[in-house]
Amino acid sequence: MAGLPVGISLPNGNTTPGVEPLPWAELDALAPPEPDRSEGPASAQARWRPFGQPRETVRVVLIRDHHAWCPYCQKVWLWLEERRVPYRVETVSMVCYGSKEAWYTRLVPSGMLPALVLDGRLITESDCILAALEEAFGPLGARLDDPAVQRLRQLERDLFRAWCGWLCGQAPESMAGADYDRRASSFAAALGTDAGGPWLLPMFSSADVVAIPFLERMQASLLYYKGYDLRGRWPAIDRWFRGLEERPSWRGSRSDHHTHAHDLPPQLGGCCSNGSAEALAWARRIDHGPWDGLNDAMGVAGPADAAEALGRVLRHRRTLLQVRPDLGDAALRAALTRLATGRPCVPPAGSAAGLRSLRDRICVPRDMGVLAARALRQALEDTAALDGDAQGDPLPRRHRHDQDPRPFRPTDPGLPHTEP
Ligand SMILES: N[C@@H](CCC(=O)N[C@@H](CS)C(=O)NCC(=O)O)C(=O)O
C-alpha cells in the first residue's frame, strides 16, 4: 500500500490528502549517493581534505571533537579550509557527551581539544597551532602577529569575556547586558571603519577566522537566552555574517541556533535566560520552528537539502532505531516520506514524542548542514503534529550523554600510532 494517498484529518476538521509511509527500499531509492566529501565544500563528515594533493603527501592531522561543538577546533578547521592546507581529520569525544578515547589521553593527557599533528609533531592550544601552521604554510591574509590583527583579536577576546559573563549569569543581568552591548559596538565599529566591509581587514584573514566560532555561538545563545539579536542590532556584524554565509568553509563547519542553544549549557556550566518576552519568543521559534529563514540570510531549504537530510538519516537508520526505541520504524519512515515527497504522512498513534526527540537531537554540522537540518526538523515536527502535542524527553542541561557517539562509530580506530 506504500505511497497510496490517505485522508488526514486536520485540527479544523478538514481532510487533506496524504500518503502512507514509504518502505525503506523506496526511501533508499530517493536518497542521493553519498558524495565524495574529500573535495568540494567543507563538510563535518569529511575525513580527508587533500585539496588535489596526493594523500601520501598530507602533512597535517587535525584532531577535533566528534560533534564539532568546540569553537577552538572550528578556528583551526576554518583556517585549514581557507588556506587550503591538505589535512586529515580524527575525532574525539568531549567529556560532556562521552568518554575520552584512550588513544587520545595517551597522546594529550589533559584531553583538551584541539590538537594537531604537523609532520609528526604534536601541537596543542589553538593559538600555538595557528602559529605553527602559519610558519609552515604562510599566513592567511595578514599575519597573526600583525599589530592590526592583534588589536582586533583583543576586541574579540573582550567581547568573549563579556559574553561569558552575561550568558552564564556571572554579573547582574542589566550590567552584564550593557557591558556586552558596549563591546559589541566596538567590534561593529572595527568592521565598519577599518575595512569598509565586510571583513575585519581589507582582505578576509586570520583576524576573521579567530572571531568566527565565538560570534557564531554568541549570535545563537544570546537570541535564545537573552532575546538579543547581535546581527539585527549591528548592521556591520550582519554584513560580516552575510559574507560568511557565502563561504563554503563556514557553511560546512557552522552549527545552527538549536544545536548551540543546547550544546553550550553543559560546556559553560549553565546558561541563564533573562526570561524576557523576546528571549522566550526566540527560544520557542528555535525549539519548535518554523526553521526556514530563522535569523539569517541562508535562504529556505530546497530539494537538495531535503535529499541531503534523507541520505544522512538513512545511513544511520538502524543505529537510530536501536538507540531510540521510542522512535518506531513506521514513524521514522513517515517523517522521511514527508521529507522526501513533501506530502503529509500520518505516523502510527503515539509516535509524536519519539519524533520530537529526534527533532531535538539533530546536531549541526555533525549530522548535516544547516539547511538540511531545517528541512528534517520541519518534516519531523510536521509529522509529529499529525499525531498530537506530546513532546520528546527534555534535553539534559548538565551533560549531553544523550549524544554519545559510540553506537554510531563502533569501529573507529583513532590515531593509536602517533608519537607525541
Ligand atoms: N586554550 C585552549 C582551549 C581549548 C578548550 O577549551 N577546549 C575544550 C573544548 S571547547 C576542551 O577540550 N575541553 C575538554 C572536553 O570538553 O572534553 C585552546 O585555545 O586550544
The ligand as an SDF file (V2000), in Angstrom:
LIG
                    3D

 20 19  0  0  0  0  0  0  0  0999 V2000
   43.1170   27.3760   25.2330 N   0  0  0  0  0  0  0  0  0  0  0  0
   42.6460   26.2030   24.5610 C   0  0  0  0  0  0  0  0  0  0  0  0
   41.1960   25.9830   24.9400 C   0  0  0  0  0  0  0  0  0  0  0  0
   40.6380   24.7070   24.3390 C   0  0  0  0  0  0  0  0  0  0  0  0
   39.3800   24.2310   25.0520 C   0  0  0  0  0  0  0  0  0  0  0  0
   38.8570   24.8890   25.9630 O   0  0  0  0  0  0  0  0  0  0  0  0
   38.9050   23.0700   24.6230 N   0  0  0  0  0  0  0  0  0  0  0  0
   37.7620   22.4700   25.2700 C   0  0  0  0  0  0  0  0  0  0  0  0
   36.6270   22.2980   24.2860 C   0  0  0  0  0  0  0  0  0  0  0  0
   35.9710   23.8230   23.7270 S   0  0  0  0  0  0  0  0  0  0  0  0
   38.1150   21.0330   25.6900 C   0  0  0  0  0  0  0  0  0  0  0  0
   38.8440   20.3460   25.0110 O   0  0  0  0  0  0  0  0  0  0  0  0
   37.5720   20.5850   26.8170 N   0  0  0  0  0  0  0  0  0  0  0  0
   37.6780   19.2120   27.2220 C   0  0  0  0  0  0  0  0  0  0  0  0
   36.4310   18.4660   26.8660 C   0  0  0  0  0  0  0  0  0  0  0  0
   35.3840   19.0990   26.7640 O   0  0  0  0  0  0  0  0  0  0  0  0
   36.4760   17.2490   26.7010 O   0  0  0  0  0  0  0  0  0  0  0  0
   42.8390   26.3560   23.0620 C   0  0  0  0  0  0  0  0  0  0  0  0
   42.7960   27.5050   22.5860 O   0  0  0  0  0  0  0  0  0  0  0  0
   43.0470   25.3510   22.3530 O   0  0  0  0  0  0  0  0  0  0  0  0
  1  2  1  0
  2  3  1  0
  2 18  1  0
  3  4  1  0
  4  5  1  0
  5  6  2  0
  5  7  1  0
  7  8  1  0
  8  9  1  0
  8 11  1  0
  9 10  1  0
 11 12  2  0
 11 13  1  0
 13 14  1  0
 14 15  1  0
 15 16  2  0
 15 17  1  0
 18 19  2  0
 18 20  1  0
M  END
$$$$
